[in-house]
Amino acid sequence: MKILMTADPLGGVWPYTLELCTGLRTFGVEIALATMGRPLSEAQRAEVGALEHVQVHESPYRLCWMPEPWGDVARAGDWLLELEAKLQPDLIHLNDLGHGHLNWQVPVMLVAHSCVCSWWRAVKGEAAPDEDWRRYRQQVAKGCRQTDLVVAPSQAMLAAFLAEHGNCQQAQVIYNGRDFPEERPWEQWCRQKEPVCFSAGRLWDEAKNIAALAKVAPDLSWSLILAGEPDETTDLTTVEFRGHLDAREMAEQLRRAAIYVMPAKYEPFGLSILEAARSGCTLVLGDIPSLREIWGDAACFVNPDDPEALKNLLNDLAQQPEIRQELAQRAWRRARQYSRARMATEYWQSYQRIMARAAIPSRTAWAGAAPV
C-alpha cells in the first residue's frame, strides 16, 4: 500500500507522525509525507530520514489556523493534488483540516488532532468569533463531510469536533500511541525519582494552562521545572525554565520527575502526558473529559481554573509517597495500552476498511492482512 500523508513539524502532530510511520512499516506501507507549516529542522529531517519507507516532500505553506492563511492553503491544495497525480497513492491520510474538500481520486482519511473552534470553546468558554473564523469553520466542515473517514484521538475530541463542524460519512476513535521513552521495568523507574514537579508544552498556548503553574510555583514545597516554547507574557522567574528539550533531555527530565503536571483546559490526547506515564511519573491533570477518558483512575484531576486547588494537591502529593507510587504505577500500566503497535494496527485496519468500501483495491496483495 502507498499512502500520501500530510503533517506539520510544529507540535504533537510530528511525534505522532513519526510513531505511526514507524509502526506502519510492519505492514509494508510506503508513505509519501507532505509537510506544511514551516520547514523541518535538521533534527526532524534526520528523524524521518531514518525511515527508509518514507519519502518526504517539504513545503512552506501556512496551515488553515495560522494568520492570513488562505492563499497558502489554496496553493498547498494544488501542490497536494499534483503529488497525488504524480505518486498514484492508494489512500490519502490528512493530518491537517484544510484539504479534506479537495477533488481527491482515492479514499481519504482526515484526522482531527485538534481544531480552533473546539479549542476556543474549551479555553474561552464561548464560540470562536464568526468574523475571524467563519471561513475556517466552513472549510473544515466541508472537508469533514467529503472525506471517507474522520478519526480523532479520543471520544471527547471526536464529539467536540463533530459538534462544531457537523456530521461526516464515517467517524472513528483511534487513540494515539507512543514508544518513547524506551520501556523499562517499573522498579527501575520508581528508584530514580526525585522531589521535582515537571511540565512541558507550548507556554503561549492558553489550553496548556502553564500560567497557572507559574503562579503557584512560589508556594510549592517542591521545585517546579518547565520546558517548552517560551511566552513573553508568562512570568518564569518563579520556576526552573529549561526551554526546548531534545529527546534525550526530555527523557532525562521525565526520569527525574516524581510528578508530571498538566492542568490543561483543552487536550485532545496529550502525548507528553503519555511519555510521563511511561516514565513512572505521578500524573496531575486538568479535570476535562478527554483526560478523564484516557487516564481514568490512574491520575489525579484538578479544576484547571482553580490555582489554589492545584497548589494544595501538589503539596499534598509531595507528602504522600505511597499514594504517589500507587498512582504512578497505575499510569505506567495504563500507558502500555497506548503503544505504537496498537495504533498502527488500528490505522492499517481502517485504511483497509475505507478502501474496501470505496471498492478500490490496493496495488499490493492483501495476503496476511488482519481481518477487520
Secondary structure, DSSP 8 states (H G I E B T S, - for coil): -EEEEEE-SSSTHHHHHHHHHHHHGGGT-EEEEEE-SS---HHHHHHHHT-TTEEEEE-----TTSSS-HHHHHHHHHHHHHHHHHH--SEEEESSSSSTTS--SS-EEEE-S--HHHHHHHHHSS---HHHHHHHHHHHHHHHHHSSEEEESSHHHHHHHHHHH---S-EEE-------S----HHHHHHT-EEEEEEES-TT-GGG-HHHHHHHGGG-SSEEEEESS--TTS--TTSEE--S--HHHHHHHHHHEEEEEE--S--SS-HHHHHHHHTT-EEEEE--HHHHHHHGGGSEEE-TT-HHHHHHHHHHHHT-HHHHHHHHHHHHHHHTTS-HHHHHHHHHHHHHHHHHHTT---SS--TT----
